[in-house]
Amino acid sequence: PQPMAGWRLAALCAVALAVAMSFLGSEGEPQTFARIKPPRHVKKSAYLPYPKGVREWTHDIVEFRYSFECIAVGFFAPVRECVQLSKSDAGTKNFVRWCFANPTPLTRQWLGGFFLFVLNRFEIGALFMSPEFFLLSGDQWRQLLPSASGRLLDVGAGAGHLTASLAPLFSEVVTTELSRIQCFQLERRGYRCVRTATPSPSILTVPAGHFDAITVLNVLDRASHPLSLLKSLPELLSPAGKIVVALPLPAEPEVVSSVLGTLMSNPDPEEQMNIPGASWQEAAAKAVEVFHELHFKVLSVTRAPFMCQGSGRMPFHVLDDAIFVLQPMRVRSNKNKSKGN
């Protein structure tokens, strides 16, 4: 028999990788804290991962963790307010129902395996506009940011899934991303997108203090320079503006390059935020301390599920997010006082 041609071997390896990726589930995110329980009239043996027809009961069977001890979170540095969101949010329930009814297609998972040779998993998701992501509904954002208005900057907006729930609260939305594919999808949604890792007034072509709110949602744990990113934001913020940071906890930083996908990825960021903690509350307390050291006041802390559309075997994947509303401290005034003395 003749030896197999090189291209045939490469194609066979690609197919094997694609099939393997499909069995890993959508995006490989763990379901860390969503508890799914079957209704009483459904046998538990049939509930792996969920029985046919379970979509009808999703509003009764999914429970998320929203509660936490405010005193524990503010142990190292002060926190003004702890916002406890409601478990009965209609937008959250609708997304869960949608995930049960719309698992990521098997063909999408296979194709994603092929594209891993040239793109990272986030770019693949933007290319196919799948999977969908969800953090807070519009009503929950209004509860967290009751005075939201004006101009919004969404840093690291991905394909715009989370931006879409925030956009109705503001009159102008600007986004940033590193990937051309993700910027293309953001512009298709109607948002201006600037390709940059560290935004500044000159790069965004806006005056200083242009934005009334800046969101950094599940970005810092994927950024190579998270501290530099945070330090760059006050210059863009109006005097009364707020910065919203969402971070899955306990933190597991990993940086994925947008060049040649995971083959060129560097799992360790060049800057470390140093947020240790075995539990969500321990990590949230350390994060508050880190923000305080970076001269940010923590106005509020919230706990919420960050959800990702799943596959046929797991309807959705969940990360345990902490959402911090920050405001820069007025460091310049302190300098001027010290000079006067």
C-alpha positions in Angstrom: 0.0 0.0 0.0 1.1 3.6 -0.8 1.9 5.9 2.1 -0.9 8.4 2.9 -0.4 11.8 1.4 0.5 14.6 3.8 -2.7 16.6 3.1 -4.8 13.6 3.8 -3.1 13.0 7.1 -3.6 16.6 8.0 -7.3 16.4 7.1 -7.7 13.3 9.2 -6.1 15.0 12.2 -8.4 18.0 11.8 -11.5 15.8 11.7 -10.3 14.0 14.8 -9.7 17.3 16.6 -13.1 18.6 15.5 -14.9 15.6 16.8 -12.9 15.7 20.1 -13.9 19.4 20.5 -17.5 18.6 20.0 -17.4 16.1 22.9 -15.8 18.7 25.2 -18.9 20.8 25.0 -19.4 24.4 24.1 -16.3 26.6 24.8 -15.2 24.2 27.5 -16.6 26.4 30.3 -17.4 24.5 33.6 -20.8 24.7 35.1 -19.5 25.9 38.5 -22.5 26.9 40.5 -25.8 26.5 38.7 -27.9 23.8 40.4 -30.4 22.1 38.2 -32.9 19.9 39.9 -35.7 17.9 38.3 -39.3 18.5 39.1 -40.9 15.9 41.5 -42.7 14.1 38.7 -39.5 13.5 36.7 -37.4 10.5 37.6 -33.8 11.4 38.5 -32.5 8.5 36.5 -33.9 10.2 33.4 -32.4 13.5 34.3 -28.9 13.1 32.8 -28.3 15.8 31.8 -32.0 16.6 31.4 -35.0 14.7 30.0 -36.9 15.4 26.8 -39.6 18.0 27.4 -37.8 19.6 30.4 -37.9 23.0 28.6 -41.4 23.4 30.0 -40.1 23.4 33.6 -36.9 25.5 33.3 -38.3 28.3 35.4 -38.7 25.8 38.3 -35.5 23.7 38.1 -32.6 26.2 37.7 -31.2 27.9 40.8 -28.3 30.4 40.9 -26.3 31.9 43.7 -27.0 35.6 44.2 -26.5 36.0 47.9 -23.3 36.7 49.8 -22.1 38.2 53.1 -21.4 41.9 52.6 -19.2 42.1 55.7 -16.9 39.3 54.4 -16.5 41.0 51.0 -15.5 44.3 52.6 -13.1 42.7 55.1 -9.9 44.2 53.6 -11.2 47.5 52.1 -14.5 49.4 52.5 -17.6 48.7 50.2 -20.4 51.2 50.2 -23.2 48.9 49.2 -23.9 45.3 48.4 -26.6 44.8 45.8 -28.6 41.6 46.1 -30.3 40.8 42.8 -33.6 38.9 42.6 -33.7 35.2 41.7 -36.9 35.7 39.9 -35.6 37.9 37.0 -37.6 37.4 33.8 -34.7 38.0 31.5 -32.5 35.5 33.2 -35.3 32.8 33.1 -35.9 33.6 29.4 -32.2 33.1 28.6 -32.2 29.7 30.4 -35.3 28.6 28.5 -33.7 29.7 25.3 -30.6 27.6 26.1 -32.6 24.5 26.7 -34.5 25.0 23.4 -31.4 26.0 21.3 -28.3 23.9 22.1 -25.2 24.7 20.0 -25.5 22.7 16.8 -23.1 19.7 16.4 -22.0 21.1 13.0 -20.9 24.3 14.7 -18.8 22.4 17.2 -17.1 20.4 14.4 -16.4 23.5 12.4 -15.1 25.2 15.5 -12.5 22.4 15.8 -11.3 23.0 12.3 -10.9 26.8 12.9 -8.9 26.3 16.1 -5.8 26.0 13.9 -6.1 29.7 12.9 -8.5 31.3 15.4 -9.0 31.3 19.2 -12.3 30.1 20.7 -13.6 33.7 21.2 -13.0 34.6 17.6 -14.7 31.3 16.5 -17.7 32.3 18.6 -17.8 35.7 17.0 -17.5 34.2 13.5 -20.6 32.0 14.0 -22.3 34.4 16.5 -22.6 31.3 18.7 -22.6 30.6 21.6 -24.7 33.3 23.2 -23.6 34.9 26.5 -25.6 36.4 29.3 -24.8 38.3 32.5 -27.6 40.7 33.5 -30.9 41.6 32.0 -31.8 45.1 31.1 -33.9 45.4 34.3 -31.0 44.1 36.4 -28.7 46.6 34.9 -31.2 49.4 35.7 -31.2 48.2 39.3 -27.4 48.2 39.5 -27.0 51.5 37.6 -30.2 53.5 38.4 -28.7 56.8 37.0 -27.2 55.3 33.9 -27.3 57.6 30.9 -25.1 59.4 28.4 -22.1 57.7 26.7 -20.9 54.1 27.3 -17.5 52.6 26.6 -17.6 48.7 26.6 -14.0 47.5 26.8 -13.4 44.0 25.4 -17.0 43.7 24.1 -16.5 40.4 22.3 -19.3 39.9 19.8 -21.6 42.3 21.6 -23.9 39.8 23.5 -23.5 41.7 26.8 -23.3 45.1 25.1 -26.8 44.6 23.7 -28.4 44.4 27.2 -26.6 47.6 28.3 -27.0 49.7 25.1 -30.7 50.8 25.7 -29.6 52.6 28.9 -27.2 55.0 27.0 -27.4 57.4 24.1 -24.0 56.5 22.6 -22.1 53.2 22.7 -18.4 52.7 21.8 -16.7 49.3 22.0 -13.1 48.0 21.9 -11.7 44.7 20.9 -8.5 43.2 19.6 -9.9 40.8 17.1 -10.9 42.0 13.6 -13.7 39.4 13.5 -15.2 40.5 16.8 -14.9 44.2 15.7 -16.7 43.3 12.5 -19.6 41.7 14.4 -19.8 44.6 16.8 -20.1 47.1 13.9 -22.7 44.9 12.3 -24.7 45.3 15.5 -24.4 49.1 15.1 -21.6 49.8 17.6 -18.5 51.7 16.8 -15.5 49.4 17.5 -11.8 50.4 18.0 -9.1 47.7 17.9 -7.0 48.3 21.0 -6.0 46.6 24.2 -5.5 49.8 26.3 -8.0 52.6 25.3 -7.1 56.2 25.6 -8.6 59.5 24.3 -6.2 59.7 21.4 -6.8 56.1 20.3 -10.5 56.5 20.6 -10.4 60.0 19.1 -12.5 61.4 21.9 -11.8 64.2 24.5 -10.8 63.3 28.0 -13.7 62.6 30.3 -15.9 61.7 27.3 -17.7 58.7 28.8 -20.3 58.5 31.6 -19.8 54.8 32.1 -17.2 52.2 31.3 -17.8 48.5 31.4 -15.1 45.8 31.6 -17.1 42.6 31.6 -15.2 39.3 32.0 -12.1 40.8 30.5 -9.5 41.3 33.2 -9.0 37.5 33.7 -8.3 37.2 29.9 -6.1 40.4 29.6 -2.3 40.3 29.4 -2.1 43.6 31.2 -5.1 44.0 33.4 -3.6 46.5 35.8 -2.5 48.8 33.0 -6.0 48.5 31.5 -7.7 49.6 34.7 -5.2 52.5 35.2 -6.0 53.8 31.7 -9.8 54.2 32.3 -10.1 57.2 34.7 -8.8 59.5 31.9 -11.7 58.5 29.7 -14.3 58.9 32.5 -16.4 62.0 33.3 -16.1 63.4 36.9 -19.3 61.6 38.0 -18.8 58.6 35.8 -18.6 54.9 37.0 -16.6 51.9 35.9 -18.3 48.5 36.0 -16.0 45.5 36.3 -17.3 41.9 36.1 -14.9 39.1 37.1 -15.5 35.4 37.5 -14.3 34.2 40.9 -12.2 32.5 42.1 -10.1 34.0 39.4 -8.3 31.7 36.9 -6.4 34.1 34.5 -5.7 32.9 31.0 -4.6 34.9 28.0 -5.5 33.7 24.5 -3.8 35.3 21.6 -5.7 36.4 18.6 -2.9 35.2 16.3 -3.0 31.5 15.3 -5.5 30.7 18.0 -4.6 28.5 20.9 -1.4 27.3 19.2 0.1 30.7 20.1 -1.6 31.3 23.4 0.2 32.4 26.5 -1.8 31.2 29.5 -0.1 33.5 32.0 -0.7 37.2 31.9 2.3 39.6 32.0 0.7 41.5 34.9 -0.8 39.6 37.9 -3.8 41.0 39.8 -3.1 38.7 42.7 -6.7 37.8 43.7 -6.3 34.6 45.7 -9.2 32.9 47.4 -10.6 29.4 47.7 -14.2 30.7 47.7 -16.1 33.4 45.9 -16.3 35.6 49.0 -12.6 35.4 49.8 -11.7 36.3 46.2 -14.2 39.1 46.1 -12.7 40.6 49.3 -9.2 40.5 47.8 -10.5 42.0 44.6 -11.9 44.9 46.6 -8.5 45.4 48.2 -6.8 45.4 44.8 -9.2 48.0 43.4 -8.6 50.2 46.5 -4.8 49.9 46.0 -5.3 51.1 42.4 -7.2 54.2 43.8 -10.7 53.1 43.0 -13.6 53.5 45.4 -15.9 50.4 45.4 -19.4 51.8 45.3 -21.1 48.4 45.2 -20.6 44.7 44.8 -23.0 42.2 43.2 -23.0 38.5 42.6 -24.6 37.1 39.4 -24.2 34.1 37.0 -22.3 34.6 33.8 -24.0 32.1 31.4 -22.9 30.7 28.1 -25.1 28.7 25.7 -24.2 25.0 25.9 -24.5 21.8 23.8 -27.0 19.0 23.6 -25.6 17.4 26.7 -25.4 20.5 28.9 -27.9 23.3 28.1 -25.7 26.1 29.4 -22.4 26.7 31.3 -22.1 29.1 34.2 -19.3 31.1 35.9 -19.7 32.7 39.3 -19.3 36.5 38.6 -18.7 39.4 40.9 -19.7 42.8 39.5 -18.0 45.8 41.0 -19.1 49.4 40.5 -16.1 51.6 40.8 -15.3 55.3 40.9 -11.7 56.7 40.7 -10.4 58.4 43.8 -9.3 62.0 43.4 -5.6 61.5 43.6 -4.6 64.9 42.2 -6.3 66.8 45.0 -4.2 64.8 47.6 -1.0 65.7 45.8 -1.9 69.4 45.8 -2.6 69.3 49.5 0.7 67.7 50.2 2.4 70.4 48.1 0.6 73.1 50.1 1.9 71.6 53.3 
